[in-house]
C-alpha cells in the first residue's frame, strides 16, 4: 500500500495531532507549541532519571525512612510529658493558647506513665518503652513542631509535599530527584501502607510536575505473598526473554514517538515505568520476601504487619532504595477522638517492638549513621478531652512532637517545648518547612537551591519558607 521508505513508515505512525496539523490547522499548533514548551523543556534527556547524583555538598545522610503515624498521635501521651494535666484532669481550662475545633470536656491526663531513659534522662511514655530503653541516645525529639491547620487533608499534604492546598511534589519525590537511586532494579521511593490508601491517597507520594520516575511506588504490606504485594510481578505466560523482545519493540515505538515531540515528560515516565517493571521481576521478589530472613530476626521485629513492614524497609535500604515511607495503615489509625487509651496502646504495641528492632538492625549493619529515620504524624492532639466524656483528644496543629534518629542528627537530645499544658509550641518552634529544610540539609542540599522550573518559576519543597534547625545537628 505504501512504498518502503522512511517517510511512508512515519505516515503509518500519524497521530491525531499530526493529522490535524497536516489538514490545515498548522497555525493553531504554533500557539499550542508555546503552551507546551515549558513542559517539554523539563523532561531532560533520555538518560535514566534515577541514576545516582551528587548533592550540593557532602551530606551525612544518604537515605531516608519516614515512619508515618497517620491520623495524628498524641504528643502528651508519647514524647511530651505534661504532669500538670493530672492536676487539672476533668476541669475546664482557660488559656490564650487553647483553641480547639470542637467543644471540650476539660483537661485529660495521660493514661500512660512516663519514665526517664538513658544518660540523657529523656522522659518517654510507656507506649514506646522498648524504643526509648534501647535507642534514646540515638534519638532527637522535637517537642515544638507546629503546622498550619487542624485538618487531616491539608496537614498530610503539608507534611508530605510542603503545601497544604496546591499540587506539589512529595518530599520523597524531591529527594529522588536530587539524589537518584542506588538500585536501578527497584523504585527509588516506596510507600509501604497496609490495608489500602491513607487519606488523600497517592497525593501523599506524588511527583506532580517532577518527572513521573520520581513518584513513590505504593505497596500494600497487608499481604505477605510477594505476588500480592506487587500486582502482576510475574507474567504467567511469557518467559523473561520473550517479555524483553516485546518491551524492546514497545520502547522503540515510544522513543520514535518521543523524538517527534521533543521530550514529553509523561511519555518518558511511561518508558521508564515499563523498564522498571521488567527489572523488578527478579529483584523485588528477593527484597520483599522476609521469609529469607533468619527466624530469630523475624521474631525480633514481630510477626505482625508493622514488624514485616520495617523488615522490608531494612531490606530495601540495603539494596540501595533512597526513600522508604512506612505508614500505620489505610485511613487514619492514630485519629483517636475517643478511647485513646486502648487505641493508642494497641497501635504502639507493635510499632514499639518493630522500631526498636529496626534501629538495632541498622546500627548492627552500619547503616544508621547514613540513614535518617523520622517518626511522627501530620499533627498532634489536644491536652483537653473531646466531648462526650474523658476518653479521646481532638486534632492539634499548634504543637506536637516528632523524632529523628541517625543521619547526622544529635542523639539523646530534646529540642523545643510546648506550653505547660502541651497545647502550643512556645520554645524553639519548628515549622514543617523548617523540618523539610533540615532533612534536605542532612542529605547535602541547600533547600533554596534544590529547585525545578515549572510554569515559568523555580519551585522547591520548602516553597518560600524554611530554615535549617542547626541546633539538632550532630
ChimeraX attribute file (.defattr): number of C-alpha atoms within 10 A of each C-alpha:
attribute: neighborCount
match mode: 1-to-1
recipient: residues
	/A:1	4
	/A:2	9
	/A:3	8
	/A:4	8
	/A:5	9
	/A:6	8
	/A:7	10
	/A:8	12
	/A:9	12
	/A:10	11
	/A:11	13
	/A:12	9
	/A:13	12
	/A:14	13
	/A:15	11
	/A:16	9
	/A:17	12
	/A:18	14
	/A:19	13
	/A:20	14
	/A:21	14
	/A:22	11
	/A:23	9
	/A:24	9
	/A:25	13
	/A:26	15
	/A:27	9
	/A:28	11
	/A:29	14
	/A:30	10
	/A:31	10
	/A:32	11
	/A:33	11
	/A:34	10
	/A:35	12
	/A:36	12
	/A:37	13
	/A:38	14
	/A:39	20
	/A:40	16
	/A:41	15
	/A:42	17
	/A:43	21
	/A:44	15
	/A:45	12
	/A:46	13
	/A:47	9
	/A:48	14
	/A:49	24
	/A:50	22
	/A:51	15
	/A:52	19
	/A:53	14
	/A:54	12
	/A:55	19
	/A:56	16
	/A:57	12
	/A:58	13
	/A:59	17
	/A:60	19
	/A:61	23
	/A:62	25
	/A:63	26
	/A:64	24
	/A:65	25
	/A:66	20
	/A:67	22
	/A:68	22
	/A:69	23
	/A:70	24
	/A:71	28
	/A:72	27
	/A:73	32
	/A:74	29
	/A:75	28
	/A:76	29
	/A:77	27
	/A:78	23
	/A:79	26
	/A:80	26
	/A:81	22
	/A:82	19
	/A:83	15
	/A:84	13
	/A:85	21
	/A:86	13
	/A:87	11
	/A:88	16
	/A:89	19
	/A:90	18
	/A:91	14
	/A:92	14
	/A:93	16
	/A:94	9
	/A:95	9
	/A:96	6
	/A:97	14
	/A:98	16
	/A:99	14
	/A:100	18
	/A:101	12
	/A:102	12
	/A:103	13
	/A:104	23
	/A:105	21
	/A:106	21
	/A:107	24
	/A:108	26
	/A:109	24
	/A:110	22
	/A:111	15
	/A:112	17
	/A:113	14
	/A:114	23
	/A:115	15
	/A:116	15
	/A:117	18
	/A:118	14
	/A:119	9
	/A:120	13
	/A:121	13
	/A:122	20
	/A:123	20
	/A:124	26
	/A:125	21
	/A:126	21
	/A:127	23
	/A:128	22
	/A:129	24
	/A:130	18
	/A:131	22
	/A:132	26
	/A:133	15
	/A:134	15
	/A:135	19
	/A:136	25
	/A:137	19
	/A:138	20
	/A:139	22
	/A:140	23
	/A:141	26
	/A:142	23
	/A:143	28
	/A:144	26
	/A:145	28
	/A:146	24
	/A:147	22
	/A:148	16
	/A:149	16
	/A:150	20
	/A:151	16
	/A:152	22
	/A:153	17
	/A:154	21
	/A:155	25
	/A:156	24
	/A:157	24
	/A:158	26
	/A:159	24
	/A:160	26
	/A:161	32
	/A:162	25
	/A:163	22
	/A:164	20
	/A:165	12
	/A:166	11
	/A:167	15
	/A:168	27
	/A:169	27
	/A:170	27
	/A:171	28
	/A:172	29
	/A:173	30
	/A:174	24
	/A:175	26
	/A:176	27
	/A:177	25
	/A:178	23
	/A:179	24
	/A:180	27
	/A:181	27
	/A:182	21
	/A:183	19
	/A:184	21
	/A:185	20
	/A:186	25
	/A:187	28
	/A:188	31
	/A:189	28
	/A:190	25
	/A:191	25
	/A:192	28
	/A:193	24
	/A:194	23
	/A:195	15
	/A:196	16
	/A:197	20
	/A:198	21
	/A:199	18
	/A:200	13
	/A:201	14
	/A:202	16
	/A:203	21
	/A:204	25
	/A:205	25
	/A:206	24
	/A:207	25
	/A:208	16
	/A:209	19
	/A:210	24
	/A:211	23
	/A:212	21
	/A:213	27
	/A:214	29
	/A:215	29
	/A:216	27
	/A:217	18
	/A:218	20
	/A:219	21
	/A:220	20
	/A:221	26
	/A:222	20
	/A:223	15
	/A:224	16
	/A:225	14
	/A:226	19
	/A:227	14
	/A:228	14
	/A:229	21
	/A:230	20
	/A:231	10
	/A:232	12
	/A:233	18
	/A:234	18
	/A:235	11
	/A:236	7
	/A:237	8
	/A:238	11
	/A:239	10
	/A:240	15
	/A:241	9
	/A:242	11
	/A:243	14
	/A:244	15
	/A:245	11
	/A:246	12
	/A:247	16
	/A:248	13
	/A:249	12
	/A:250	14
	/A:251	17
	/A:252	12
	/A:253	13
	/A:254	15
	/A:255	17
	/A:256	13
	/A:257	18
	/A:258	18
	/A:259	12
	/A:260	9
	/A:261	11
	/A:262	15
	/A:263	20
	/A:264	21
	/A:265	22
	/A:266	18
	/A:267	18
	/A:268	23
	/A:269	20
	/A:270	16
	/A:271	20
	/A:272	20
	/A:273	15
	/A:274	13
	/A:275	17
	/A:276	16
	/A:277	17
	/A:278	19
	/A:279	17
	/A:280	19
	/A:281	18
	/A:282	15
	/A:283	15
	/A:284	20
	/A:285	17
	/A:286	15
	/A:287	21
	/A:288	23
	/A:289	17
	/A:290	20
	/A:291	12
	/A:292	10
	/A:293	11
	/A:294	9
	/A:295	10
	/A:296	9
	/A:297	13
	/A:298	19
	/A:299	13
	/A:300	16
	/A:301	25
	/A:302	19
	/A:303	12
	/A:304	14
	/A:305	22
	/A:306	28
	/A:307	23
	/A:308	23
	/A:309	28
	/A:310	25
	/A:311	26
	/A:312	20
	/A:313	24
	/A:314	21
	/A:315	18
	/A:316	24
	/A:317	22
	/A:318	16
	/A:319	17
	/A:320	19
	/A:321	26
	/A:322	28
	/A:323	29
	/A:324	27
	/A:325	23
	/A:326	25
	/A:327	24
	/A:328	25
	/A:329	25
	/A:330	18
	/A:331	19
	/A:332	19
	/A:333	18
	/A:334	22
	/A:335	24
	/A:336	22
	/A:337	17
	/A:338	18
	/A:339	13
	/A:340	22
	/A:341	15
	/A:342	12
	/A:343	16
	/A:344	20
	/A:345	17
	/A:346	12
	/A:347	17
	/A:348	21
	/A:349	16
	/A:350	19
	/A:351	26
	/A:352	21
	/A:353	19
	/A:354	28
	/A:355	24
	/A:356	20
	/A:357	24
	/A:358	22
	/A:359	22
	/A:360	17
	/A:361	18
	/A:362	18
	/A:363	15
	/A:364	10
	/A:365	11
	/A:366	11
	/A:367	21
	/A:368	22
	/A:369	18
	/A:370	19
	/A:371	25
	/A:372	24
	/A:373	23
	/A:374	22
	/A:375	17
	/A:376	22
	/A:377	28
	/A:378	29
	/A:379	32
	/A:380	32
	/A:381	31
	/A:382	29
	/A:383	30
	/A:384	30
	/A:385	28
	/A:386	24
	/A:387	17
	/A:388	12
	/A:389	14
	/A:390	20
	/A:391	21
	/A:392	25
	/A:393	27
	/A:394	24
	/A:395	26
	/A:396	30
	/A:397	24
	/A:398	28
	/A:399	26
	/A:400	33
	/A:401	29
	/A:402	23
	/A:403	20
	/A:404	24
	/A:405	25
	/A:406	25
	/A:407	25
	/A:408	22
	/A:409	26
	/A:410	21
	/A:411	21
	/A:412	20
	/A:413	20
	/A:414	21
	/A:415	20
	/A:416	17
	/A:417	22
	/A:418	25
	/A:419	14
	/A:420	14
	/A:421	23
	/A:422	30
	/A:423	25
	/A:424	25
	/A:425	24
	/A:426	20
	/A:427	14
	/A:428	16
	/A:429	20
	/A:430	26
	/A:431	22
	/A:432	24
	/A:433	25
	/A:434	19
	/A:435	20
	/A:436	24
	/A:437	22
	/A:438	23
	/A:439	25
	/A:440	25
	/A:441	25
	/A:442	25
	/A:443	26
	/A:444	20
	/A:445	22
	/A:446	17
	/A:447	25
	/A:448	18
	/A:449	11
	/A:450	19
	/A:451	18
	/A:452	16
	/A:453	15
	/A:454	14
	/A:455	13
	/A:456	7
	/A:457	9
	/A:458	13
	/A:459	19
	/A:460	21
	/A:461	28
	/A:462	24
	/A:463	16
	/A:464	10
	/A:465	16
	/A:466	19
	/A:467	18
	/A:468	20
	/A:469	19
	/A:470	11
	/A:471	13
	/A:472	18
	/A:473	15
	/A:474	13
